[in-house]
């Protein structure tokens, strides 16, 4: 049976409206309580002939349902309707159905007019009614069992932090017009960019879109690291036909501003690849302020997203209708409010209108003020004032809690977790770093487990525990906590120093931009005592820092040797080449005795075979004089270069090249638009393929020509292999497939009346 407990009473009423409209073949209308004589749904405003009473009584026993229905009979007598129906969200025995039918005997054709949850479930699971089920996301997604498969790594890849609370998010999620439009955009154009202010629902909407596609058999790939898109794309290319949805979360965040221009073009290459692939879809999201900052920093990249070639649809999610604001407020209050008195305060004197129409209304603030942990010390008479104060001063949402309501050790735990991650961190690692922090503090009671006690106090209000395949991990309850802690730390050098003084992992130094402190760690040797993600990452980081800063300290000799021994494990190709080149710096090379690795032809040959052709000439240029007179070196180099050129030419990805398909097609006055002109399209594809082939051949020749003559002679007989270009046909087909209709900031909504909102709150 579908999970009807995820619907609030208003959502259940909407569901029954759609079911009964289809069942009876008559459009049903909803009415507000108190002004309709007890009508929930009817076929007409005046002189209705059909009336439907809706009872969402999941938490109420059957006798309570019967008592409630008995109160309706006098209202029904006044209306004198011809047909009367009851829809309820409970399973009823034949005896109870007959008891209800007896009450309304004069207004029902038969006991079939009493529609229980079993009939509703049977109706929705009928394939003929899939349109009704899909319209109600919370029910449809629960029918797919995808929430039970969240730990299936074949479906969800690196998504622990994103999908950790999906079951709870699903309940609080409101299916807005923006969500529906996002589905349409992805279906038609494959690439969607969600922008908006913090807290408007970008991440939760992205999450629900992902679940929608996962339920349809798509594998999910997720990342917040746009500096490594080349690696992501390589994994996608391995299986071009696999159905996959990719989410670049906060794609214009801090990582974006740290990446190089070449990495920026990888974003465009990824979009081209998705557009040219039949079974890939891509979601990007970003805060609107950061997006505007990115537009200034890299205008050529951001403006490219607006070109027809990329077909990126943008939705600004900051635009929310009053009706949707009402649904979000009601939904949070319905599911989160444990004391009905607090809910009644919102309904009294239509206070909900003052909240909904507040200039600072934000779903994240609504989530905050509806959390019982946030108002547990506030009486119901002061609750509405608490909400308005939170809206008046949104920046204070976390401040009162942080400064006045939690203990000093709790603040230390929050700062420790913030210093470790922007997403998720290991439970054990957080505990270790937290304990190290407490050791530097006085007055701490060591007779109790401060970590577990603090975590218990902070759970749900600031921190959530994530189950990652049986491994516990920690995360902030939402990104605004990280934003708040960042602002607290930026203005507090004393706290920053305290965190670094007790830092247990290199991640903390990197996240807090403590570059001078890192240099000091290398000088003292304390870098060796820090925790890294793995032994390989530790030795890679140490080696890279040493070669970039010309450090000569024999203590690090074994770290460099370890890195070279497992060199093939390094997937950061560009940085990897830079490290190798710098290892041939004379001072570094001889000080650390690297001839053991780098002058051994077998070992060095294995190292070189892991590089792409474009990296090899510069490596040779740097190291060749070390090998003068070494037998077999030139032959080895010729073979490696020849193999690298072969792989470079064997499968050339067309999406890596800046090809304006529109210009190629427009050269012949848009002949491609004419139906059936496949010959022209074929010729255009071949022209573009030849264009890319020439680029590849010229780039290879140019790289070889840049080598000094005494090196270039090695490769003078190297064959330029046949260049095989892939993906052009898909790119051209994707370009001309549909008429392009950019829907930039395309989320528009019809103004809603207060009456529409009253229909929600006046139950």
C-alpha positions in Angstrom: 0.0 0.0 0.0 1.2 3.5 -0.8 2.4 5.7 2.1 -0.5 8.0 2.7 1.0 9.1 6.0 3.3 11.4 4.0 0.4 13.5 3.0 -1.1 16.2 5.1 -4.8 16.6 5.3 -4.8 19.3 2.5 -2.7 17.2 0.2 -5.0 14.2 0.9 -8.0 16.4 0.0 -6.2 17.4 -3.3 -5.7 13.8 -4.0 -9.3 12.9 -3.4 -10.4 15.8 -5.6 -8.4 14.4 -8.5 -9.6 10.8 -7.9 -13.2 11.7 -7.6 -13.1 14.0 -10.6 -11.8 11.2 -12.8 -14.0 8.5 -11.1 -17.2 10.5 -11.6 -16.2 12.3 -14.8 -17.1 15.6 -13.3 -14.6 18.4 -12.2 -14.8 18.7 -8.4 -14.1 21.9 -6.6 -12.7 22.5 -3.1 -14.2 24.7 -0.4 -13.0 26.3 2.8 -14.3 25.1 6.1 -16.9 27.2 7.9 -18.3 28.8 4.7 -19.5 25.7 2.9 -21.9 24.1 5.3 -19.5 21.2 5.7 -18.6 20.6 2.1 -15.0 19.6 1.2 -15.6 18.9 -2.5 -18.5 19.6 -4.8 -19.4 19.7 -8.4 -20.8 23.2 -8.3 -20.7 26.3 -6.1 -24.5 26.8 -6.4 -26.9 23.9 -6.0 -24.4 21.1 -6.0 -25.5 17.7 -7.1 -22.4 15.8 -5.9 -20.7 16.3 -2.5 -17.6 14.6 -1.3 -16.6 14.6 2.4 -12.8 14.0 2.9 -11.5 12.6 6.2 -7.7 12.2 6.6 -7.9 10.3 9.9 -4.7 8.2 9.8 -3.9 9.0 13.5 -7.5 8.8 14.7 -9.3 5.5 15.6 -12.3 4.3 13.6 -14.7 5.3 16.4 -13.4 8.8 16.2 -14.0 8.8 12.5 -17.6 7.6 13.0 -18.3 10.4 15.6 -16.9 13.0 13.2 -19.2 11.7 10.4 -22.2 11.7 12.6 -21.8 15.5 13.0 -22.0 15.9 9.2 -25.6 14.5 8.8 -27.4 17.7 9.8 -25.3 19.7 7.3 -26.1 17.2 4.6 -29.8 17.5 5.3 -29.7 21.2 4.7 -28.0 20.8 1.3 -30.3 18.1 0.1 -27.7 16.8 -2.4 -28.5 13.9 -4.7 -25.1 12.1 -4.3 -23.0 12.0 -1.2 -19.6 10.4 -1.0 -17.1 9.9 1.8 -13.3 9.4 1.2 -11.3 8.4 4.2 -7.7 7.4 4.7 -8.5 4.3 6.9 -9.1 0.7 6.3 -12.7 -0.2 7.3 -14.4 -3.5 8.0 -17.6 -4.4 6.1 -19.5 -3.8 9.4 -18.1 -0.2 9.8 -18.7 0.6 6.1 -22.3 -0.5 6.6 -22.6 1.6 9.7 -21.4 4.7 7.9 -23.7 3.9 4.9 -26.6 3.6 7.3 -26.0 7.1 8.6 -26.1 8.6 5.1 -28.6 6.1 3.6 -30.8 8.7 2.1 -28.0 10.4 0.3 -26.0 7.4 -1.0 -26.7 5.1 -3.9 -25.0 2.2 -2.1 -22.2 1.4 0.3 -19.8 1.9 -2.6 -20.1 5.6 -1.9 -18.0 5.0 1.2 -14.5 5.0 -0.3 -11.8 3.6 2.0 -8.1 3.7 1.7 -8.2 0.3 0.1 -10.3 1.6 -2.8 -8.1 4.7 -3.1 -5.0 2.5 -3.2 -6.6 0.2 -5.8 -7.5 3.1 -8.0 -4.1 4.7 -7.8 -2.2 1.5 -8.5 -4.3 0.8 -11.6 -2.1 1.6 -14.7 -4.9 3.5 -16.2 -4.7 6.0 -13.4 -0.9 6.5 -13.4 -1.5 10.1 -14.4 -3.2 10.8 -11.1 -0.5 9.0 -9.1 2.3 10.9 -10.8 0.7 14.2 -10.1 1.1 13.5 -6.4 4.9 13.1 -6.0 5.0 11.9 -2.4 2.8 8.9 -3.2 4.4 8.1 -6.6 7.9 8.1 -5.2 7.0 5.8 -2.3 5.4 3.4 -4.8 8.7 2.9 -6.6 10.6 1.5 -3.6 13.5 3.8 -4.5 13.8 5.1 -1.0 14.5 1.6 0.2 17.4 1.4 -2.3 19.3 4.5 -1.2 22.2 2.4 -0.1 22.5 0.6 -3.4 25.8 1.9 -4.8 24.9 0.7 -8.2 22.2 3.4 -8.3 23.5 6.2 -6.0 27.2 7.1 -6.4 28.8 9.4 -3.8 25.4 10.6 -2.6 25.5 9.9 1.1 25.3 13.6 2.3 22.7 14.5 -0.4 20.3 11.6 0.1 20.8 10.9 3.8 17.5 12.3 4.9 15.4 11.7 1.8 12.6 9.9 3.6 12.1 12.9 5.9 12.7 15.5 3.1 10.0 13.7 1.1 7.4 14.3 3.8 8.2 18.0 4.1 8.6 18.5 0.3 5.9 20.6 -1.5 5.5 19.9 -5.1 5.7 23.4 -6.5 5.3 24.7 -10.0 9.1 25.1 -10.1 9.5 21.4 -9.5 7.0 20.5 -12.3 8.7 23.0 -14.7 12.1 21.5 -13.8 10.8 18.1 -14.9 9.6 19.5 -18.2 12.9 21.2 -18.8 15.0 18.1 -18.1 12.7 16.0 -20.3 13.0 18.3 -23.2 16.5 19.9 -22.9 18.4 17.5 -20.6 20.4 20.2 -18.8 18.8 22.3 -16.0 20.3 25.1 -13.9 18.5 26.0 -10.6 19.5 29.3 -9.1 18.1 31.2 -6.2 18.7 32.7 -2.7 19.9 30.5 0.2 17.2 28.4 1.6 14.6 28.6 -1.2 14.8 24.9 -1.9 17.4 24.4 -4.6 19.0 21.4 -2.9 15.7 19.6 -1.8 14.2 20.2 -5.3 17.4 18.8 -6.9 17.1 15.8 -4.5 13.5 15.1 -5.5 14.3 15.4 -9.2 17.1 12.9 -8.6 14.8 10.5 -6.9 12.3 10.8 -9.7 14.9 9.8 -12.3 16.4 7.1 -10.1 12.9 5.6 -9.8 12.9 5.5 -13.6 16.1 3.5 -13.7 18.7 6.2 -13.9 22.0 5.8 -12.1 22.9 8.9 -10.0 26.2 10.7 -9.9 26.7 13.6 -7.5 29.6 16.0 -6.8 30.3 19.3 -5.3 33.8 19.4 -6.7 33.8 21.1 -10.1 37.6 21.1 -10.2 37.6 17.4 -11.2 35.0 17.3 -13.9 37.4 15.6 -16.3 37.4 12.6 -14.1 33.6 12.6 -13.8 33.3 12.8 -17.6 35.7 9.9 -18.1 33.5 7.8 -15.9 30.4 8.8 -17.9 32.1 8.1 -21.2 32.9 4.5 -20.2 29.3 3.6 -20.7 27.7 6.1 -23.0 24.4 4.2 -23.2 23.8 3.9 -19.4 20.9 6.0 -18.1 22.5 8.5 -15.7 21.5 11.7 -14.0 24.3 14.0 -12.8 24.0 16.7 -10.1 26.7 19.4 -9.7 25.6 20.8 -6.4 26.7 24.4 -5.7 28.6 24.3 -9.0 29.6 27.9 -8.7 30.7 27.7 -5.1 34.1 28.1 -3.6 35.6 25.2 -5.6 34.6 27.0 -8.9 36.6 30.1 -8.0 39.7 27.9 -7.2 39.7 26.1 -10.5 41.8 27.0 -13.5 40.3 28.3 -16.8 41.0 25.0 -18.5 38.9 23.3 -15.8 36.1 25.8 -16.5 35.9 24.7 -20.1 35.5 21.2 -18.8 32.1 22.3 -17.5 31.0 23.3 -21.0 32.5 20.0 -22.4 30.4 18.1 -19.8 27.2 19.9 -20.9 28.0 19.2 -24.6 28.5 15.6 -23.7 25.2 15.3 -21.8 23.3 17.1 -24.6 24.8 14.7 -27.2 24.0 11.6 -25.1 20.6 9.9 -25.3 20.5 8.7 -21.7 22.1 11.4 -19.7 20.6 14.4 -17.9 22.4 17.1 -15.9 21.3 19.3 -13.0 23.3 22.3 -11.8 22.5 24.5 -8.9 23.9 27.7 -7.4 23.1 30.6 -5.2 22.1 33.6 -7.3 24.6 35.9 -5.7 27.5 33.4 -6.4 26.2 32.9 -9.9 26.4 36.6 -10.5 29.9 36.7 -9.1 30.9 33.8 -11.4 29.4 35.8 -14.3 31.9 38.6 -13.6 34.9 36.4 -13.0 34.4 34.1 -16.0 31.9 35.8 -18.3 33.0 33.7 -21.3 32.0 30.5 -19.5 28.8 31.7 -17.8 27.5 33.5 -21.0 28.1 30.3 -22.9 25.4 28.6 -20.9 22.9 31.0 -22.5 23.8 29.9 -26.1 21.6 27.7 -28.1 24.4 25.2 -28.5 24.2 24.3 -24.8 20.4 24.4 -24.3 20.8 25.0 -20.6 17.5 25.9 -19.0 17.6 28.2 -16.0 14.9 28.5 -13.3 15.2 31.1 -10.6 13.7 29.4 -7.6 13.5 32.6 -5.5 10.2 33.3 -7.1 7.5 31.5 -4.9 3.8 32.2 -5.2 1.9 33.1 -2.0 -0.1 29.9 -2.5 3.1 27.8 -2.5 4.4 29.7 0.5 1.1 28.7 2.2 1.5 25.1 1.3 5.1 25.0 2.6 4.1 26.7 5.9 1.1 24.4 6.4 3.0 21.3 5.6 5.8 22.0 8.1 3.3 23.0 10.8 1.2 19.9 10.1 4.0 17.4 10.4 6.3 19.1 12.9 4.0 20.7 15.4 3.5 18.3 18.3 1.3 20.7 20.3 -1.9 21.7 18.3 -2.1 24.9 20.3 0.9 26.3 18.4 -0.7 25.5 15.1 -3.9 27.3 16.2 -1.8 30.4 16.9 -0.9 30.5 13.3 -4.5 30.1 12.2 -5.9 32.6 14.6 -6.8 36.0 13.1 -5.3 34.7 9.8 -1.8 35.1 11.2 -0.6 32.8 8.4 -1.2 35.7 6.0 1.3 37.9 7.9 3.9 35.1 7.7 3.3 34.3 4.0 3.3 37.9 2.9 6.4 38.8 5.0 9.1 40.3 2.8 11.7 37.9 4.2 9.7 34.8 3.9 12.0 31.9 3.2 11.4 28.1 3.3 14.5 27.5 5.4 13.2 30.0 8.0 9.9 28.2 8.0 11.7 24.9 8.6 13.5 26.6 11.5 10.5 28.1 13.3 8.4 25.0 12.9 11.0 22.8 14.6 9.7 22.1 18.2 13.3 22.1 19.5 13.5 25.8 18.5 10.5 27.0 20.3 10.4 24.5 23.3 11.0 27.4 25.7 8.5 29.7 24.1 4.8 29.7 25.2 2.1 29.4 22.5 1.1 33.0 23.2 4.5 34.2 22.2 5.0 31.7 19.3 3.7 34.0 16.5 6.0 36.8 17.8 8.9 34.4 17.6 8.1 33.6 14.0 7.9 37.3 13.0 11.1 38.1 14.9 12.9 35.3 13.0 11.5 36.7 9.7 12.4 40.3 10.6 16.0 39.3 11.4 16.8 36.2 9.3 20.5 36.5 10.1 19.7 35.8 13.7 18.0 32.5 13.1 21.1 30.5 14.3 22.6 33.2 16.5 20.3 33.0 19.5 20.6 29.3 19.5 24.4 29.3 19.1 25.2 32.0 21.7 22.5 31.5 24.3 21.1 28.0 24.2 24.0 25.6 23.8 27.0 24.9 25.9 30.6 25.8 25.1 31.6 22.2 24.3 28.7 22.1 21.9 30.0 25.2 20.1 33.4 23.5 20.0 31.9 20.4 18.4 30.1 22.6 15.8 33.3 24.4 14.9 35.2 21.1 14.7 32.7 19.6 12.3 32.7 22.8 10.2 36.5 22.8 10.0 36.4 19.2 8.7 33.8 19.5 5.9 31.2 21.4 4.0 29.2 18.1 3.5 29.9 15.0 5.6 32.6 13.8 7.9 33.5 10.5 9.5 31.9 10.0 12.9 35.2 8.7 14.3 37.4 11.4 12.7 35.1 14.1 14.1 35.3 12.5 17.6 39.1 12.4 17.5 39.5 16.0 16.4 36.9 17.1 19.0 38.7 15.3 21.8 42.0 16.8 20.8 40.3 20.2 21.0 39.0 19.5 24.5 42.5 18.6 25.7 43.5 22.2 25.1 40.6 23.5 27.2 40.4 23.9 31.0 37.5 23.1 33.2 36.2 20.2 31.1 34.6 17.3 33.0 36.5 14.2 31.7 34.3 11.8 33.7 31.6 11.8 31.1 31.7 11.2 27.3 31.6 14.9 26.2 31.4 13.9 22.5 28.3 11.7 22.8 26.6 14.1 25.3 27.2 17.1 23.0 26.2 15.3 19.9 22.9 14.2 21.6 22.1 17.9 22.4 23.0 19.1 18.9 21.3 16.3 17.0 18.4 17.6 14.9 18.9 21.2 15.9 22.4 21.6 14.3 23.8 18.2 13.4 22.4 15.1 11.8 23.8 11.6 11.8 24.0 9.8 8.5 24.1 6.0 8.0 26.4 5.3 5.1 26.2 1.5 4.6 26.5 0.9 8.3 29.2 3.6 8.8 28.1 6.6 10.9 28.9 10.1 9.5 28.0 13.6 10.5 26.7 16.6 8.7 25.1 19.9 9.5 21.3 19.8 9.3 21.4 22.3 6.3 23.9 24.5 4.5 22.8 27.6 6.4 24.6 26.3 9.6 27.9 26.3 7.6 27.2 29.8 6.3 26.5 31.0 9.9 29.6 29.3 11.4 31.7 30.7 8.5 30.6 34.3 9.4 31.3 33.7 13.1 34.8 32.4 12.3 35.7 35.2 9.9 35.3 37.8 12.7 37.0 35.7 15.4 40.7 35.2 14.9 41.0 33.8 18.5 38.6 30.9 17.7 40.3 30.3 14.4 43.6 30.0 16.2 42.1 27.6 18.8 40.8 25.3 16.1 44.2 25.2 14.3 46.1 24.8 17.5 44.2 21.5 18.1 43.7 20.5 14.5 44.1 16.7 14.0 43.8 16.6 10.2 45.3 18.4 7.2 41.7 19.0 6.0 41.2 21.5 8.8 44.2 23.6 7.7 43.2 23.5 4.1 39.5 24.4 4.7 40.5 27.3 7.0 43.1 28.6 4.5 46.0 28.3 7.0 48.8 28.3 4.5 51.4 29.8 6.8 50.5 27.2 9.4 51.0 24.4 6.9 54.5 25.8 6.1 55.3 25.7 9.8 54.1 22.1 10.0 56.6 21.1 7.3 59.4 23.0 9.1 58.7 21.2 12.4 57.9 17.9 10.9 54.4 17.9 12.6 52.8 17.4 9.2 53.7 13.7 9.6 51.4 13.5 12.7 48.3 14.7 11.0 45.4 12.5 9.7 44.9 12.2 6.0 42.2 10.4 4.0 44.6 7.7 3.2 48.3 6.9 3.3 48.6 7.6 -0.4 46.9 11.0 -0.1 49.3 11.8 2.8 52.4 11.0 0.7 51.0 12.7 -2.4 50.2 15.9 -0.5 53.7 15.9 1.2 55.5 15.3 -2.1 53.6 18.0 -4.0 54.2 20.5 -1.2 57.9 19.7 -1.2 58.4 20.1 -4.9 56.4 23.3 -5.1 58.3 24.9 -2.2 61.7 23.4 -2.8 61.9 21.8 0.7 65.0 19.7 1.5 64.4 17.7 4.6 65.5 14.1 4.8 62.6 13.3 7.1 60.3 13.3 4.0 62.4 10.9 1.9 60.2 7.9 2.6 57.1 9.9 1.8 58.4 10.7 -1.7 59.4 7.1 -2.3 56.0 5.9 -1.3 54.3 8.3 -3.6 56.5 7.2 -6.6 55.9 3.6 -5.8 52.1 4.1 -6.1 52.3 6.8 -8.7 49.7 5.2 -10.9 47.1 5.7 -8.2 47.2 9.5 -8.8 44.2 10.4 -11.0 44.9 14.2 -11.0 46.7 14.1 -14.3 47.6 17.8 -14.7 49.0 18.1 -11.1 50.7 14.7 -11.4 52.7 15.8 -14.5 53.7 19.0 -12.6 54.9 17.0 -9.6 57.0 14.6 -11.8 58.6 17.5 -13.7 59.5 19.3 -10.4 61.0 16.1 -9.0 63.7 16.5 -11.7 64.8 19.8 -10.1 68.5 19.2 -9.5 68.4 20.1 -5.9 65.4 17.9 -5.1 66.5 15.0 -7.3 69.9 14.6 -5.8 69.0 15.5 -2.2 66.4 12.7 -2.0 68.3 10.3 -4.2 65.5 9.8 -6.7 67.7 8.0 -9.2 66.5 4.8 -7.6 63.1 5.4 -9.1 63.4 7.9 -11.9 66.6 6.5 -13.6 65.3 2.9 -13.6 64.0 2.5 -17.2 61.5 -0.2 -16.2 60.0 1.9 -13.3 60.2 5.2 -15.3 58.6 3.6 -18.3 55.6 2.5 -16.2 55.4 6.0 -14.9 55.5 7.6 -18.3 52.9 5.2 -19.8 50.3 6.7 -17.4 50.4 10.1 -19.1 48.6 11.6 -22.1 50.6 12.6 -25.1 50.3 16.4 -24.4 52.2 15.9 -21.1 55.1 13.8 -22.4 57.2 16.3 -24.4 57.6 18.6 -21.4 58.5 15.7 -19.2 61.1 14.6 -21.7 62.4 18.1 -22.1 63.0 18.2 -18.3 64.6 14.8 -17.7 66.4 13.8 -20.9 69.9 15.0 -19.9 69.7 12.7 -16.8 69.6 9.8 -19.3 72.4 10.7 -21.6 74.2 7.5 -22.5 71.6 5.3 -20.9 71.0 2.4 -23.4 67.5 1.8 -24.4 66.1 5.2 -23.2 65.5 6.7 -26.7 63.8 3.5 -27.9 61.6 3.4 -24.8 60.6 7.1 -25.4 59.7 6.5 -29.0 57.5 3.5 -28.1 55.7 5.5 -25.3 55.1 8.5 -27.5 53.9 6.4 -30.4 51.4 4.6 -28.0 50.3 7.9 -26.5 49.6 9.4 -29.9 47.7 6.3 -30.9 45.4 6.6 -27.8 45.2 10.3 -28.4 43.9 9.7 -31.9 41.9 6.5 -31.4 38.9 8.0 -29.6 38.7 11.8 -29.9 35.8 13.2 -27.9 34.1 15.9 -30.1 32.5 17.6 -27.0 36.0 18.7 -25.9 36.2 21.1 -28.9 34.7 24.5 -29.2 32.5 23.8 -32.3 29.7 26.2 -33.0 27.3 23.8 -34.8 24.9 26.6 -35.6 27.5 28.4 -37.8 28.3 25.2 -39.7 24.6 24.6 -40.4 23.8 28.2 -41.2 26.5 28.4 -43.9 24.1 26.8 -46.4 21.1 29.1 -45.5 19.5 26.7 -43.0 19.0 23.9 -45.6 19.1 21.5 -42.7 15.6 22.6 -41.6 14.1 21.2 -44.7 12.5 17.8 -44.0 14.4 14.8 -45.3 17.6 16.6 -46.2 19.7 13.9 -44.5 22.5 14.2 -47.1 23.2 17.7 -46.1 23.3 16.8 -42.4 25.6 13.9 -43.2 28.0 16.2 -45.1 28.0 18.7 -42.2 28.9 16.0 -39.8 31.8 14.9 -42.0 33.0 18.5 -42.3 33.0 19.0 -38.6 34.8 15.6 -38.1 37.5 16.6 -40.6 37.8 20.0 -38.9 38.4 18.3 -35.5 40.8 15.8 -37.1 42.9 18.7 -38.5 43.0 20.4 -35.1 44.2 17.2 -33.4 46.9 16.6 -36.1 48.1 20.2 -35.9 48.2 20.1 -32.1 50.4 16.9 -32.2 52.7 18.4 -34.8 52.9 21.7 -32.9 53.8 19.9 -29.6 56.5 17.9 -31.4 57.9 20.9 -33.2 58.3 22.8 -29.9 60.9 20.2 -28.8 64.6 21.1 -29.2 66.1 19.5 -32.3 68.2 17.0 -30.3 64.9 15.7 -28.9 62.6 16.2 -31.8 64.8 13.8 -33.9 63.7 11.0 -31.7 60.1 11.3 -32.9 60.6 12.3 -36.5 59.5 8.9 -37.7 56.5 8.7 -35.3 53.4 8.1 -37.3 50.4 10.3 -36.9 47.8 7.6 -36.5 44.3 7.7 -38.0 42.2 10.2 -36.0 38.8 8.7 -34.9 36.4 11.5 -33.9 33.4 10.4 -31.8 30.2 12.2 -30.9 29.7 14.7 -33.8 26.6 13.1 -35.1 25.1 13.1 -31.6 26.0 16.8 -31.1 24.4 17.8 -34.5 21.3 15.7 -33.8 20.9 17.2 -30.4 21.3 20.7 -31.8 18.6 20.3 -34.4 16.3 17.9 -32.6 13.9 20.4 -31.1 13.2 24.1 -31.5 15.1 25.8 -28.8 13.0 28.0 -26.5 15.1 29.3 -23.7 13.1 29.6 -20.5 15.6 31.8 -18.5 14.2 32.7 -15.1 11.1 31.0 -16.5 9.3 30.2 -13.3 6.2 32.4 -13.5 3.1 31.9 -11.5 -0.5 33.3 -11.4 -1.2 35.6 -8.5 -3.1 33.7 -5.8 -5.9 35.2 -3.7 -6.3 35.1 0.0 -9.3 32.9 -0.5 -7.0 30.2 -2.1 -4.8 30.4 1.0 -7.8 30.2 3.4 -8.8 26.9 1.7 -5.6 25.5 3.1 -5.6 26.8 6.7 -9.4 26.8 7.5 -9.8 23.0 7.9 
